[in-house]
Amino acid sequence: MSKQLQTKYPSGRPSAIDEIFKLIQEEKDWNPSIVNVATLKNLGIAPSKESPAVHTLKFLGILSQEGVPTEVFQKLRQEFQSTLAVQVRQAYKTIFDQIPLSRITQESLVNFFVGEGYVEDTAEYQGALFVQLCKTAGIDLPNAPESFKRARFKKQKK
């Protein structure tokens, strides 16, 4: 029996989240009343992965649970990196509480997310997203890889 998921950690693709961050920073006249799957489809962001991207923005407090941009959305336009760092540290508080920055690696992140009740494949996406968010926010993870080696590709032939 699998563990009940306590926190619904996002597994959005880092490239899609980067594209949304770029849009927020560069398009100062873009003030949507709501950001949802349809919004991202219209913008051509995160094709077929719009829902995880929206969930990531909600998880970080950039959007409300209804998809309405929060004050964080606007604050990202003035002080992007420091604002994002605060949001990442808040949203992922459990990781920062449990694992010292120097010990955050692919293995420790996958172990964390698997321990939270996720399957290894999903945990790898979650870990990769976490590392990318930290990098974008200026949070130094000295031993975390830029890209994760997927477990399904590590299995060796016997």
DSSP file with accessible surface (Angstrom, degrees, kcal/mol):
  #  RESIDUE AA STRUCTURE BP1 BP2  ACC     N-H-->O    O-->H-N    N-H-->O    O-->H-N    TCO  KAPPA ALPHA  PHI   PSI    X-CA   Y-CA   Z-CA
    1    1 A M              0   0  243      0, 0.0     2,-0.2     0, 0.0     0, 0.0   0.000 360.0 360.0 360.0 132.4    0.0    0.0    0.0
    2    2 A S        -     0   0  105      1,-0.1     2,-0.1   115,-0.0     3,-0.1  -0.489 360.0 -97.8 -84.5 154.1    1.5    3.4   -0.9
    3    3 A K        -     0   0  105     -2,-0.2     2,-0.2     1,-0.1    -1,-0.1  -0.391  41.0-106.4 -67.3 140.7    1.8    6.3    1.4
    4    4 A Q        -     0   0  154     -2,-0.1     2,-0.4     1,-0.1    -1,-0.1  -0.512  39.6-112.1 -66.5 130.6   -0.9    8.9    1.4
    5    5 A L        -     0   0   74     -2,-0.2     3,-0.1     1,-0.2   112,-0.1  -0.544  33.1-175.7 -70.3 122.8    0.5   12.1   -0.3
    6    6 A Q  S    S+     0   0  138    110,-0.5     2,-0.4    -2,-0.4    -1,-0.2   0.929  73.0  24.1 -81.0 -56.3    0.8   14.9    2.2
    7    7 A T  S    S-     0   0   49    109,-0.2     2,-1.5     2,-0.0    -1,-0.3  -0.938  76.6-133.0-113.7 134.9    1.9   17.7   -0.1
    8    8 A K        -     0   0  141     -2,-0.4    51,-0.0    -3,-0.1    -3,-0.0  -0.678  30.5-163.8 -89.4  85.5    1.2   17.7   -3.8
    9    9 A Y        -     0   0    6     -2,-1.5    47,-0.1     1,-0.1   117,-0.1  -0.484  19.7-114.5 -69.6 140.7    4.7   18.6   -5.0
   10   10 A P        -     0   0    1      0, 0.0   120,-0.1     0, 0.0   119,-0.1  -0.358  24.0-171.2 -76.7 156.5    4.7   19.8   -8.6
   11   11 A S        +     0   0   33     41,-0.1    42,-0.1   118,-0.1   115,-0.1  -0.050  31.7 150.0-133.1  29.7    6.5   18.0  -11.5
   12   12 A G        -     0   0    1     40,-0.5    38,-0.1     1,-0.1   117,-0.0  -0.216  56.9 -95.2 -61.3 153.6    6.2   20.6  -14.2
   13   13 A R    >>  -     0   0   51     36,-0.2     4,-2.0     1,-0.1     3,-0.6  -0.580  25.8-135.0 -75.6 130.3    8.9   20.7  -16.8
   14   14 A P  H 3> S+     0   0   31      0, 0.0     4,-2.8     0, 0.0     5,-0.2   0.863 103.4  56.7 -53.2 -39.0   11.6   23.2  -16.0
   15   15 A S  H 3> S+     0   0   87      1,-0.2     4,-1.8     2,-0.2     5,-0.1   0.894 107.6  48.2 -63.9 -37.0   11.7   24.6  -19.6
   16   16 A A  H <> S+     0   0    4     -3,-0.6     4,-2.1     2,-0.2    -1,-0.2   0.924 111.9  48.8 -68.4 -42.0    8.0   25.4  -19.4
   17   17 A I  H  X S+     0   0    1     -4,-2.0     4,-2.7     1,-0.2    -2,-0.2   0.919 109.8  52.5 -65.3 -40.9    8.4   27.2  -16.0
   18   18 A D  H  X S+     0   0   59     -4,-2.8     4,-2.4     1,-0.2    -1,-0.2   0.900 108.0  51.9 -59.4 -40.6   11.3   29.1  -17.4
   19   19 A E  H  X S+     0   0   93     -4,-1.8     4,-2.1    -5,-0.2    -1,-0.2   0.908 110.2  47.8 -64.3 -40.1    9.2   30.3  -20.3
   20   20 A I  H  X S+     0   0    3     -4,-2.1     4,-2.6     2,-0.2    -2,-0.2   0.927 110.8  51.3 -66.9 -42.6    6.5   31.5  -18.0
   21   21 A F  H  X S+     0   0    3     -4,-2.7     4,-2.3     1,-0.2    -2,-0.2   0.907 109.2  51.2 -60.6 -40.4    9.0   33.3  -15.8
   22   22 A K  H  X S+     0   0  115     -4,-2.4     4,-2.8     1,-0.2     5,-0.3   0.924 109.9  49.7 -62.8 -42.8   10.4   35.0  -18.9
   23   23 A L  H  X S+     0   0   34     -4,-2.1     4,-2.4     1,-0.2    -2,-0.2   0.929 110.2  50.1 -61.8 -45.8    6.9   36.1  -19.9
   24   24 A I  H  < S+     0   0    0     -4,-2.6    -1,-0.2     1,-0.2    -2,-0.2   0.914 117.1  41.1 -60.2 -41.9    6.2   37.5  -16.4
   25   25 A Q  H  < S+     0   0   70     -4,-2.3    -2,-0.2    -5,-0.2    -1,-0.2   0.870 122.8  35.5 -75.2 -39.3    9.4   39.5  -16.4
   26   26 A E  H  < S+     0   0  123     -4,-2.8     2,-1.2     1,-0.2    -3,-0.2   0.780 106.4  63.3 -91.0 -30.0    9.5   40.8  -20.0
   27   27 A E    ><  +     0   0   87     -4,-2.4     3,-2.1    -5,-0.3    -1,-0.2  -0.613  56.5 168.2 -99.8  76.2    5.8   41.4  -20.8
   28   28 A K  T 3  S+     0   0  111     -2,-1.2    -1,-0.2     1,-0.3    -2,-0.1   0.746  75.8  56.2 -63.0 -22.7    5.0   44.2  -18.3
   29   29 A D  T 3  S+     0   0  131     -3,-0.2     2,-0.9     2,-0.0    -1,-0.3   0.497  81.9 101.2 -88.5  -1.4    1.7   44.9  -20.0
   30   30 A W    <   +     0   0   51     -3,-2.1    -3,-0.1    -7,-0.2    -1,-0.0  -0.738  39.5 157.4 -86.4 105.0    0.5   41.3  -19.6
   31   31 A N        -     0   0   95     -2,-0.9    -1,-0.1     3,-0.0    -3,-0.0  -0.653  20.5-169.5-128.1  74.1   -1.8   41.4  -16.6
   32   32 A P        -     0   0   24      0, 0.0     3,-0.1     0, 0.0    -2,-0.0  -0.313  23.1-145.0 -67.9 146.7   -4.1   38.4  -17.0
   33   33 A S  S    S+     0   0  104      1,-0.3     2,-0.3    35,-0.1     0, 0.0   0.740  88.4  11.2 -79.7 -23.2   -7.1   38.1  -14.7
   34   34 A I        -     0   0   67     34,-0.2     2,-0.5     2,-0.0    -1,-0.3  -0.987  62.1-155.8-151.9 145.6   -6.6   34.3  -14.6
   35   35 A V        +     0   0    3     32,-2.8     2,-0.2    -2,-0.3     3,-0.0  -0.988  36.3 140.1-123.5 118.0   -3.8   31.9  -15.7
   36   36 A N     >  -     0   0   57     -2,-0.5     4,-2.1     1,-0.0     5,-0.2  -0.747  67.9 -72.1-141.3-171.6   -5.0   28.4  -16.4
   37   37 A V  H  > S+     0   0   51      1,-0.2     4,-2.5    -2,-0.2     5,-0.2   0.908 129.8  52.4 -55.9 -43.2   -4.5   25.5  -18.9
   38   38 A A  H  > S+     0   0   51      1,-0.2     4,-2.7     2,-0.2    -1,-0.2   0.898 106.3  53.9 -62.5 -39.8   -6.3   27.4  -21.6
   39   39 A T  H  > S+     0   0   25      1,-0.2     4,-1.7     2,-0.2    -1,-0.2   0.942 111.2  44.7 -59.0 -48.1   -4.1   30.5  -21.1
   40   40 A L  H  X>S+     0   0    1     -4,-2.1     5,-2.6     1,-0.2     4,-0.7   0.870 111.8  53.0 -67.6 -35.1   -0.9   28.4  -21.5
   41   41 A K  H ><5S+     0   0  127     -4,-2.5     3,-0.9    -5,-0.2    -1,-0.2   0.934 108.5  50.2 -62.8 -45.3   -2.4   26.6  -24.6
   42   42 A N  H 3<5S+     0   0  141     -4,-2.7    -1,-0.2     1,-0.3    -2,-0.2   0.849 113.8  45.6 -61.0 -34.9   -3.2   30.0  -26.2
   43   43 A L  H 3<5S-     0   0   74     -4,-1.7    -1,-0.3    -5,-0.2    -2,-0.2   0.527 110.5-122.6 -85.2  -8.4    0.4   31.1  -25.5
   44   44 A G  T <<5 +     0   0   46     -3,-0.9     2,-0.4    -4,-0.7    -3,-0.2   0.788  61.4 147.1  70.9  27.8    1.9   27.8  -26.8
   45   45 A I      < -     0   0    6     -5,-2.6    -1,-0.2     1,-0.2    -2,-0.1  -0.835  63.8  -3.1-100.7 133.2    3.6   27.2  -23.5
   46   46 A A  S >  S-     0   0    8     -2,-0.4     3,-3.0     1,-0.1     4,-0.3   0.912  81.2-143.4  60.4  51.2    4.1   23.7  -22.1
   47   47 A P  T 3  S-     0   0   93      0, 0.0    -1,-0.1     0, 0.0   -31,-0.0  -0.197  81.5  -4.3 -50.9 126.9    2.3   21.8  -24.9
   48   48 A S  T 3  S+     0   0  100     -3,-0.1    -2,-0.1     1,-0.1     3,-0.1   0.401 129.5  72.6  65.3   2.8    0.5   18.8  -23.3
   49   49 A K    <>  +     0   0   79     -3,-3.0     4,-1.5    -4,-0.1   -36,-0.2   0.022  57.0 115.7-126.7  25.4    2.1   19.7  -19.9
   50   50 A E  H  > S+     0   0   20     -4,-0.3     4,-2.6     1,-0.2     5,-0.2   0.903  71.4  56.4 -64.1 -41.9    0.0   22.9  -19.2
   51   51 A S  H  > S+     0   0   80      1,-0.2     4,-2.6     2,-0.2    -1,-0.2   0.930 107.2  46.8 -61.5 -46.9   -1.7   21.4  -16.1
   52   52 A P  H  > S+     0   0   37      0, 0.0     4,-2.2     0, 0.0   -40,-0.5   0.878 112.0  53.2 -62.7 -31.9    1.6   20.6  -14.3
   53   53 A A  H  X S+     0   0    0     -4,-1.5     4,-2.0     2,-0.2    -2,-0.2   0.936 109.8  46.5 -67.5 -43.6    2.9   24.1  -15.1
   54   54 A V  H  X S+     0   0    9     -4,-2.6     4,-2.2     1,-0.2     5,-0.2   0.925 111.1  52.9 -63.5 -42.5   -0.2   25.8  -13.7
   55   55 A H  H  X S+     0   0   41     -4,-2.6     4,-3.0     1,-0.2    -1,-0.2   0.909 106.5  53.5 -59.5 -40.2    0.1   23.5  -10.6
   56   56 A T  H  X S+     0   0    0     -4,-2.2     4,-2.1     1,-0.2    -1,-0.2   0.924 108.4  49.0 -60.7 -45.3    3.8   24.7  -10.2
   57   57 A L  H  <>S+     0   0    3     -4,-2.0     5,-2.3     1,-0.2     6,-1.3   0.885 113.6  46.6 -63.7 -37.2    2.7   28.3  -10.2
   58   58 A K  H ><5S+     0   0   51     -4,-2.2     3,-1.5     4,-0.2    -2,-0.2   0.922 109.6  54.0 -68.6 -43.4    0.0   27.7   -7.7
   59   59 A F  H 3<5S+     0   0   37     -4,-3.0    -2,-0.2     1,-0.3    -1,-0.2   0.870 109.4  48.6 -58.7 -37.8    2.4   25.7   -5.5
   60   60 A L  T 3<5S-     0   0    2     -4,-2.1    -1,-0.3    -5,-0.2    -2,-0.2   0.471 116.3-115.0 -82.5  -3.4    4.9   28.6   -5.5
   61   61 A G  T < 5S+     0   0   26     -3,-1.5    11,-0.4     2,-0.3    12,-0.2   0.634  84.9 119.2  80.0  13.5    2.1   31.1   -4.6
   62   62 A I  S   <S+     0   0    0     -5,-2.3     8,-2.4    -6,-0.2    11,-0.4   0.814  81.0  30.7 -79.4 -30.6    2.4   32.9   -7.9
   63   63 A L  B    S-A   69   0A   2     -6,-1.3    -2,-0.3     6,-0.2    -1,-0.1  -0.941  87.3-120.0-122.8 148.7   -1.2   32.0   -8.7
   64   64 A S    >   -     0   0   30      4,-2.8     3,-2.1    -2,-0.3    -5,-0.1  -0.277  43.0 -94.4 -72.4 172.8   -4.1   31.5   -6.2
   65   65 A Q  T 3  S+     0   0  128      1,-0.3    -1,-0.1     2,-0.1    -7,-0.1   0.768 130.5  55.0 -62.6 -20.3   -5.8   28.1   -6.2
   66   66 A E  T 3  S-     0   0  137      2,-0.1    -1,-0.3    -8,-0.1   -31,-0.0   0.474 123.4-106.3 -89.0  -5.0   -8.3   29.6   -8.6
   67   67 A G  S <  S+     0   0    1     -3,-2.1   -32,-2.8     1,-0.3    -2,-0.1   0.552  71.9 143.3  92.6   8.3   -5.6   30.7  -11.0
   68   68 A V        -     0   0   68    -34,-0.2    -4,-2.8     1,-0.1    -1,-0.3  -0.683  59.0-108.6 -83.1 130.0   -5.7   34.4  -10.2
   69   69 A P  B     -A   63   0A  27      0, 0.0    -6,-0.2     0, 0.0     2,-0.1  -0.358  37.6-147.6 -57.8 133.2   -2.2   36.1  -10.2
   70   70 A T    >>  -     0   0   43     -8,-2.4     4,-1.1    -9,-0.1     3,-0.8  -0.341  33.8 -90.5 -91.8-179.0   -1.2   36.9   -6.6
   71   71 A E  H 3> S+     0   0  168      1,-0.2     4,-2.5     2,-0.2     5,-0.2   0.805 126.5  65.7 -64.2 -24.5    0.8   39.9   -5.4
   72   72 A V  H 3> S+     0   0   18    -11,-0.4     4,-2.4     1,-0.2    -1,-0.2   0.895  93.8  59.4 -62.5 -38.3    3.8   37.6   -5.9
   73   73 A F  H <> S+     0   0    4     -3,-0.8     4,-0.5   -11,-0.4    -1,-0.2   0.933 111.4  39.7 -54.2 -48.4    3.2   37.6   -9.6
   74   74 A Q  H >X S+     0   0   74     -4,-1.1     3,-1.1     1,-0.2     4,-0.7   0.887 111.8  56.5 -70.8 -38.3    3.6   41.4   -9.6
   75   75 A K  H >X S+     0   0   99     -4,-2.5     4,-2.8     1,-0.3     3,-0.8   0.836  96.6  64.6 -64.2 -32.0    6.5   41.3   -7.2
   76   76 A L  H 3< S+     0   0    1     -4,-2.4    -1,-0.3     1,-0.2     4,-0.3   0.799  96.7  59.1 -60.0 -27.5    8.4   39.0   -9.5
   77   77 A R  H << S+     0   0   22     -3,-1.1    -1,-0.2    -4,-0.5     3,-0.2   0.808 114.9  32.7 -72.3 -30.8    8.4   41.8  -12.1
   78   78 A Q  H << S+     0   0  136     -3,-0.8     2,-0.2    -4,-0.7    -2,-0.2   0.869 138.9  14.1 -92.0 -44.6   10.3   44.2   -9.7
   79   79 A E  S  X S+     0   0  105     -4,-2.8     4,-2.0     1,-0.1     5,-0.3  -0.630  74.1 167.7-133.1  73.3   12.5   41.8   -7.7
   80   80 A F  H  > S+     0   0   28     -4,-0.3     4,-2.8    -2,-0.2     5,-0.2   0.948  70.4  38.9 -58.9 -61.9   12.5   38.5   -9.6
   81   81 A Q  H  > S+     0   0  108      1,-0.2     4,-2.5     2,-0.2    -1,-0.2   0.924 119.0  44.5 -64.1 -45.7   15.3   36.5   -8.1
   82   82 A S  H  > S+     0   0   65      2,-0.2     4,-1.9     1,-0.2    -1,-0.2   0.895 115.3  49.3 -67.5 -36.9   14.9   37.4   -4.4
   83   83 A T  H  X S+     0   0    5     -4,-2.0     4,-2.1     2,-0.2    -2,-0.2   0.937 112.2  47.7 -65.2 -44.8   11.1   37.1   -4.7
   84   84 A L  H  X S+     0   0    0     -4,-2.8     4,-3.0    -5,-0.3     5,-0.3   0.909 108.2  55.8 -63.5 -40.0   11.4   33.6   -6.3
   85   85 A A  H  X S+     0   0   17     -4,-2.5     4,-2.6    -5,-0.2    -1,-0.2   0.924 107.8  48.6 -58.9 -43.2   13.9   32.6   -3.6
   86   86 A V  H  X S+     0   0   79     -4,-1.9     4,-2.2     1,-0.2    -1,-0.2   0.938 113.5  46.9 -61.8 -45.8   11.5   33.4   -0.8
   87   87 A Q  H  X S+     0   0   25     -4,-2.1     4,-2.9     2,-0.2     5,-0.2   0.903 112.9  48.3 -65.2 -42.0    8.7   31.5   -2.6
   88   88 A V  H  X S+     0   0    0     -4,-3.0     4,-2.5     1,-0.2    -1,-0.2   0.936 112.1  49.1 -65.2 -45.0   10.9   28.4   -3.3
   89   89 A R  H  < S+     0   0  112     -4,-2.6    -2,-0.2    -5,-0.3    -1,-0.2   0.876 115.7  44.5 -64.0 -35.5   12.2   28.3    0.3
   90   90 A Q  H >< S+     0   0  126     -4,-2.2     3,-1.3    -5,-0.2    -2,-0.2   0.945 115.6  45.1 -70.8 -50.7    8.6   28.6    1.6
   91   91 A A  H 3< S+     0   0   24     -4,-2.9     3,-0.3     1,-0.3    -2,-0.2   0.858 122.7  36.4 -64.5 -36.2    7.0   26.0   -0.8
   92   92 A Y  T >X S+     0   0    0     -4,-2.5     4,-1.9    -5,-0.2     3,-0.8  -0.017  76.5 131.9-107.2  31.1    9.8   23.5   -0.3
   93   93 A K  H <>  +     0   0  115     -3,-1.3     4,-2.6     1,-0.3     5,-0.2   0.856  67.9  58.5 -52.4 -40.9   10.4   24.2    3.4
   94   94 A T  H 3> S+     0   0   52     -3,-0.3     4,-1.9     1,-0.2    -1,-0.3   0.904 106.9  47.2 -60.8 -40.5   10.4   20.5    4.3
   95   95 A I  H <> S+     0   0    0     -3,-0.8     4,-2.9     1,-0.2    -1,-0.2   0.956 113.4  47.5 -65.1 -48.8   13.3   19.8    2.0
   96   96 A F  H  < S+     0   0   35     -4,-1.9    -2,-0.2     1,-0.2    -1,-0.2   0.841 113.8  49.3 -63.0 -31.6   15.3   22.7    3.3
   97   97 A D  H  < S+     0   0  107     -4,-2.6    -1,-0.2    -5,-0.2    -2,-0.2   0.848 119.6  36.1 -72.3 -35.1   14.5   21.6    6.9
   98   98 A Q  H  < S+     0   0  121     -4,-1.9    -2,-0.2    -5,-0.2    -3,-0.2   0.772 116.2  46.5 -92.6 -29.7   15.5   18.0    6.3
   99   99 A I  S  < S-     0   0   21     -4,-2.9    -1,-0.2    -5,-0.2     5,-0.1  -0.959  77.1-129.5-124.2 120.7   18.5   18.1    3.9
  100  100 A P    >   -     0   0   76      0, 0.0     3,-2.1     0, 0.0     4,-0.4  -0.341  30.7-114.4 -61.0 146.7   21.5   20.5    4.2
  101  101 A L  G >  S+     0   0   61      1,-0.3     3,-1.4     2,-0.2    42,-0.5   0.864 116.2  56.0 -52.0 -40.4   22.2   22.4    1.0
  102  102 A S  G 3  S+     0   0   65      1,-0.3    -1,-0.3    40,-0.1    39,-0.1   0.683 108.0  49.7 -69.5 -14.4   25.5   20.6    0.5
  103  103 A R  G <  S+     0   0  177     -3,-2.1     2,-0.9     2,-0.1    -1,-0.3   0.310  77.6 114.4-106.9   6.9   23.8   17.2    0.7
  104  104 A I    <   +     0   0    0     -3,-1.4    39,-0.3    -4,-0.4     2,-0.3  -0.728  41.8 147.9 -81.0 111.2   21.0   18.0   -1.9
  105  105 A T     >  -     0   0   44     -2,-0.9     4,-2.4    39,-0.1     5,-0.2  -0.798  65.1 -93.8-130.9 174.9   21.8   15.6   -4.7
  106  106 A Q  H  > S+     0   0   28     37,-0.4     4,-2.8    -2,-0.3     5,-0.3   0.951 126.4  49.2 -57.8 -45.9   19.7   13.8   -7.3
  107  107 A E  H  > S+     0   0  140      1,-0.2     4,-2.8     2,-0.2     5,-0.2   0.928 111.1  47.2 -62.4 -45.6   19.7   10.7   -5.0
  108  108 A S  H  > S+     0   0   24      1,-0.2     4,-2.1     2,-0.2    -1,-0.2   0.890 114.5  47.8 -66.5 -35.6   18.7   12.7   -1.8
  109  109 A L  H  X S+     0   0    0     -4,-2.4     4,-2.7     2,-0.2     5,-0.2   0.931 112.6  47.1 -69.2 -44.9   15.9   14.5   -3.7
  110  110 A V  H  X S+     0   0    9     -4,-2.8     4,-2.9    -5,-0.2     5,-0.3   0.941 112.8  50.5 -62.7 -42.2   14.5   11.3   -5.3
  111  111 A N  H  X S+     0   0   96     -4,-2.8     4,-2.5    -5,-0.3    -1,-0.2   0.907 110.5  50.6 -60.0 -41.7   14.7    9.6   -1.9
  112  112 A F  H  X S+     0   0   15     -4,-2.1     4,-1.1    -5,-0.2    -2,-0.2   0.960 113.9  42.3 -60.2 -53.3   12.8   12.6   -0.4
  113  113 A F  H  <>S+     0   0    0     -4,-2.7     5,-2.0     2,-0.2     3,-0.3   0.887 114.0  51.1 -66.9 -36.7   10.0   12.6   -3.0
  114  114 A V  H ><5S+     0   0   65     -4,-2.9     3,-2.0    -5,-0.2    -1,-0.2   0.931 108.3  53.8 -63.0 -41.0    9.7    8.8   -3.0
  115  115 A G  H 3<5S+     0   0   39     -4,-2.5    -1,-0.2    -5,-0.3    -2,-0.2   0.757 102.0  58.9 -62.9 -23.3    9.4    9.0    0.8
  116  116 A E  T 3<5S-     0   0   21     -4,-1.1  -110,-0.5    -3,-0.3    -1,-0.3   0.439 131.4 -93.0 -84.3  -2.8    6.6   11.5    0.3
  117  117 A G  T < 5S+     0   0   20     -3,-2.0     2,-0.2     1,-0.3    -3,-0.2   0.525  82.8 129.5 108.1   7.0    4.7    8.8   -1.6
  118  118 A Y      < -     0   0   27     -5,-2.0    -1,-0.3     1,-0.1     2,-0.1  -0.638  59.8-110.3 -93.7 154.0    5.7    9.4   -5.2
  119  119 A V     >  -     0   0   96     -2,-0.2     4,-2.8     1,-0.1     3,-0.2  -0.427  35.2-106.9 -76.1 157.8    7.0    6.8   -7.7
  120  120 A E  H  > S+     0   0   89      1,-0.2     4,-2.1     2,-0.2     5,-0.2   0.875 117.4  55.0 -56.9 -41.5   10.6    7.1   -8.7
  121  121 A D  H  > S+     0   0   61      1,-0.2     4,-1.4     2,-0.2    -1,-0.2   0.931 113.5  41.2 -58.8 -47.3    9.8    8.4  -12.2
  122  122 A T  H  > S+     0   0   46     -3,-0.2     4,-2.6     1,-0.2    -1,-0.2   0.910 110.7  58.2 -66.9 -40.9    7.7   11.3  -10.9
  123  123 A A  H  X S+     0   0    0     -4,-2.8     4,-2.6     1,-0.2    -1,-0.2   0.855 102.9  54.2 -59.1 -35.0   10.2   11.9   -8.1
  124  124 A E  H  X S+     0   0    1     -4,-2.1     4,-2.5     2,-0.2    -1,-0.2   0.919 109.3  46.5 -66.3 -43.1   12.9   12.5  -10.7
  125  125 A Y  H  X S+     0   0   62     -4,-1.4     4,-2.3     2,-0.2    -2,-0.2   0.911 113.3  49.9 -63.5 -41.8   10.8   15.1  -12.5
  126  126 A Q  H  X S+     0   0    1     -4,-2.6     4,-2.5     2,-0.2    -2,-0.2   0.915 112.1  47.6 -63.3 -42.8   10.0   16.8   -9.1
  127  127 A G  H  X S+     0   0    0     -4,-2.6     4,-2.6     2,-0.2    -2,-0.2   0.913 111.2  50.1 -64.7 -43.5   13.7   16.8   -8.2
  128  128 A A  H  X S+     0   0   26     -4,-2.5     4,-2.3     2,-0.2    -2,-0.2   0.911 111.8  48.5 -62.6 -40.9   14.8   18.2  -11.5
  129  129 A L  H  X S+     0   0    0     -4,-2.3     4,-2.9     2,-0.2     5,-0.2   0.940 110.5  51.4 -64.6 -44.6   12.2   21.0  -11.2
  130  130 A F  H  X S+     0   0    0     -4,-2.5     4,-2.6     1,-0.2    -2,-0.2   0.934 110.4  48.4 -57.5 -47.0   13.3   21.8   -7.6
  131  131 A V  H  X S+     0   0   12     -4,-2.6     4,-2.6     1,-0.2    -1,-0.2   0.928 112.8  48.1 -61.4 -44.4   16.9   22.1   -8.7
  132  132 A Q  H  X S+     0   0   36     -4,-2.3     4,-2.8     2,-0.2    -1,-0.2   0.916 111.2  50.3 -63.9 -41.8   16.0   24.3  -11.7
  133  133 A L  H  X S+     0   0    1     -4,-2.9     4,-2.2     2,-0.2    -1,-0.2   0.923 111.7  48.3 -62.8 -42.4   13.8   26.5   -9.4
  134  134 A C  H  X>S+     0   0    0     -4,-2.6     5,-3.0    -5,-0.2     4,-0.6   0.936 111.9  49.3 -63.0 -44.3   16.7   26.9   -6.9
  135  135 A K  H ><5S+     0   0  105     -4,-2.6     3,-1.3     1,-0.2    -2,-0.2   0.941 112.4  47.2 -60.0 -47.3   19.1   27.7   -9.7
  136  136 A T  H 3<5S+     0   0   29     -4,-2.8    -1,-0.2     1,-0.3    -2,-0.2   0.864 112.9  50.2 -62.9 -34.5   16.8   30.4  -11.1
  137  137 A A  H 3<5S-     0   0    5     -4,-2.2    -1,-0.3    -5,-0.2   -52,-0.2   0.470 117.3-112.6 -84.0  -3.3   16.2   31.8   -7.6
  138  138 A G  T <<5 +     0   0   49     -3,-1.3     2,-0.7    -4,-0.6    -3,-0.2   0.713  66.5 147.0  79.8  19.4   19.9   32.0   -6.9
  139  139 A I      < -     0   0    9     -5,-3.0     2,-0.5    -6,-0.2    -1,-0.3  -0.824  46.3-133.2 -90.8 115.8   19.9   29.3   -4.2
  140  140 A D        +     0   0  117     -2,-0.7     3,-0.1    -3,-0.1    -5,-0.0  -0.576  27.6 177.7 -78.8 121.1   23.2   27.4   -4.5
  141  141 A L    >   -     0   0   18     -2,-0.5     3,-1.6     3,-0.1   -39,-0.1  -0.845   8.9-171.9-116.9  87.6   23.0   23.7   -4.4
  142  142 A P  T 3  S+     0   0   71      0, 0.0   -40,-0.1     0, 0.0    -1,-0.1   0.725  79.9  36.4 -60.8 -23.0   26.7   22.8   -4.9
  143  143 A N  T 3  S+     0   0   94    -42,-0.5   -37,-0.4   -39,-0.3   -41,-0.1   0.262  89.2 105.8-116.0  12.9   26.2   19.0   -5.3
  144  144 A A  S <  S-     0   0   20     -3,-1.6   -39,-0.1   -39,-0.2    -3,-0.1  -0.792  70.2-122.3 -93.8 132.9   23.0   18.9   -7.3
  145  145 A P        -     0   0   43      0, 0.0     3,-0.1     0, 0.0    -2,-0.1  -0.383  10.0-129.7 -72.2 150.5   23.3   18.1  -11.0
  146  146 A E  S    S+     0   0  140      1,-0.2     2,-0.4    -2,-0.1   -14,-0.0   0.859  97.2  23.1 -65.3 -37.5   22.0   20.5  -13.7
  147  147 A S  S    S-     0   0   87    -16,-0.0     2,-0.3   -15,-0.0    -1,-0.2  -0.991  85.1-124.1-132.9 143.9   20.2   17.6  -15.3
  148  148 A F        -     0   0   25     -2,-0.4     2,-0.6    -3,-0.1    -4,-0.0  -0.625  14.0-131.0 -87.6 141.5   19.0   14.3  -13.8
  149  149 A K        -     0   0  149     -2,-0.3     2,-0.2     1,-0.0     5,-0.1  -0.829  35.1-123.3 -86.8 121.6   20.0   10.9  -15.2
  150  150 A R    >>  -     0   0   32     -2,-0.6     3,-1.5     1,-0.1     4,-0.7  -0.454   5.3-135.7 -73.6 136.3   16.7    9.1  -15.4
  151  151 A A  H >> S+     0   0    6      1,-0.3     3,-1.1     2,-0.2     4,-1.1   0.864 103.7  61.8 -58.3 -37.6   16.4    5.8  -13.5
  152  152 A R  H 34 S+     0   0  126      1,-0.3    -1,-0.3     2,-0.2    -2,-0.0   0.745 107.2  45.2 -66.6 -18.3   14.7    4.1  -16.4
  153  153 A F  H <4 S+     0   0  147     -3,-1.5    -1,-0.3     1,-0.1    -2,-0.2   0.564 104.8  63.0 -95.9 -11.0   17.9    4.7  -18.5
  154  154 A K  H << S+     0   0  110     -3,-1.1     2,-0.2    -4,-0.7    -2,-0.2   0.686  72.5 110.2 -84.2 -22.8   20.2    3.6  -15.7
  155  155 A K     <  -     0   0  152     -4,-1.1     2,-0.3     1,-0.1    -3,-0.0  -0.396  62.7-144.9 -60.2 123.9   19.0    0.0  -15.6
  156  156 A Q        -     0   0  174     -2,-0.2     2,-0.2     1,-0.1    -2,-0.1  -0.624  14.2-110.0 -94.1 150.6   21.8   -2.2  -17.0
  157  157 A K              0   0  209     -2,-0.3    -1,-0.1     1,-0.0     0, 0.0  -0.542 360.0 360.0 -75.1 139.4   21.3   -5.2  -19.1
  158  158 A K              0   0  251     -2,-0.2    -1,-0.0     0, 0.0     0, 0.0  -0.755 360.0 360.0-103.0 360.0   22.3   -8.4  -17.3
